[in-house]
Amino acid sequence: MLLTVVAALGVFNTVLLNIRERRRDLGMLKSIGMTPRQVVLMTVSSVAALGVAGGLLGIPLGIAAHRLVVDHVGVVSFPESMKQVWHLPQLSALLLAGVAIAVLGALIPARSAARLTIAEVLHNE
């Protein structure tokens, strides 16, 4: 549970900083007709895509790191049943949880960016 909270806060911080950097771009998009709903959808979908990419990259790397550590512990020799601890349903749940954390962490910053007026965005530049 604590790991989930830490991950969600990390995602929230990253998305918040990303949106602050893209304020001018969002202001320009809003000035040519982008609706607040489209701003939220664009931001959340880009973060969800990053969550999927992170999961597809992180899960195999995590499995490889687990296997590397377990195989090279040294004095202890683990049986094969202790090395094969990952199963497809668990991995799928981890991937979905990562995407859910990313989407939930993006909702608040995306909504705050969508509420900004064009004048507020351009005035702060």
Sequence and secondary structure as in RCSB ss.txt:
>XXXX:A:sequence
MLLTVVAALGVFNTVLLNIRERRRDLGMLKSIGMTPRQVVLMTVSSVAALGVAGGLLGIPLGIAAHRLVVDHVGV
VSFPESMKQVWHLPQLSALLLAGVAIAVLGALIPARSAARLTIAEVLHNE
>XXXX:A:secstr
 HHHHHHHHHHHHHHHHHHHHTHHHHHHHHHTT  HHHHHHHHHHHHHHHHHHHHHHHHHHHHHHHHHHHHT SS
    HHHH    HHHHHHHHHHHHHHHHHHHHHHHHHHHH  HHHHHHT 
